[in-house]
């Protein structure tokens, strides 16, 4: 399994709508509201054979109300 995080910037006033759509899609294991440059932090697990770039582009960035994303790929837990 691959683990990665995506920071999500939402259109003004659409953070809860985006978080709800993300939760309904059941693709994120955890979804957090954050303060700062991004509005949401989501944690994902995908099988090793899944391309993370395609996953984010095809499953996450297509959610209405998302303006920008930043993906952090993790390598190992301590």
C-alpha positions in Angstrom: 0.0 0.0 0.0 1.1 3.6 -0.7 0.2 6.3 1.7 0.0 10.0 0.7 -1.6 13.2 1.8 -3.3 15.9 -0.3 -3.7 19.5 0.8 -6.8 21.0 -0.8 -7.5 24.6 -1.5 -11.3 25.3 -1.9 -13.2 28.1 -3.5 -14.5 30.6 -1.0 -17.4 29.2 1.0 -17.2 25.7 -0.4 -14.9 23.9 2.1 -17.7 21.9 3.8 -19.2 21.0 0.4 -15.8 19.8 -0.8 -15.2 17.8 2.4 -18.7 16.3 2.2 -18.1 15.2 -1.5 -14.7 13.8 -0.5 -16.3 11.8 2.4 -19.1 10.6 0.2 -16.7 9.3 -2.4 -15.1 7.1 0.3 -11.6 7.4 -1.2 -9.9 9.2 1.7 -9.2 7.4 5.0 -9.1 10.7 7.0 -10.2 14.3 6.2 -9.2 17.3 8.3 -10.1 21.0 8.2 -6.9 23.1 8.3 -5.9 26.7 8.7 -3.5 28.5 6.4 -2.9 28.3 2.6 -5.0 25.2 2.2 -8.5 24.3 3.7 -8.5 20.5 3.9 -5.9 17.8 4.5 -6.9 14.3 3.4 -5.0 11.0 3.9 -5.2 8.3 1.2 -4.1 4.7 0.9 -3.9 3.1 -2.6 -2.5 -0.2 -3.8 1.1 -0.2 -4.9 0.2 -0.6 -8.6 -2.0 2.6 -8.6 -0.4 5.8 -10.0 -0.8 8.5 -7.4 -0.7 11.3 -10.0 -3.5 9.8 -12.0 -5.5 9.0 -8.8 -5.3 12.6 -7.6 -6.1 14.0 -11.0 -9.0 11.6 -11.7 -10.5 11.1 -8.3 -9.7 14.2 -6.2 -9.2 17.2 -8.4 -12.5 16.6 -10.3 -14.5 17.4 -7.1 -16.4 20.7 -7.7 -15.1 23.5 -5.6 -11.4 22.5 -5.5 -9.1 25.2 -6.7 -5.7 23.7 -6.0 -4.0 20.7 -4.5 -0.6 19.8 -3.1 0.3 16.1 -2.8 2.8 14.8 -0.3 4.0 11.2 -0.9 5.2 9.4 2.1 7.9 6.7 2.2 7.8 5.1 5.7 6.4 5.6 9.1 8.5 6.0 12.2 
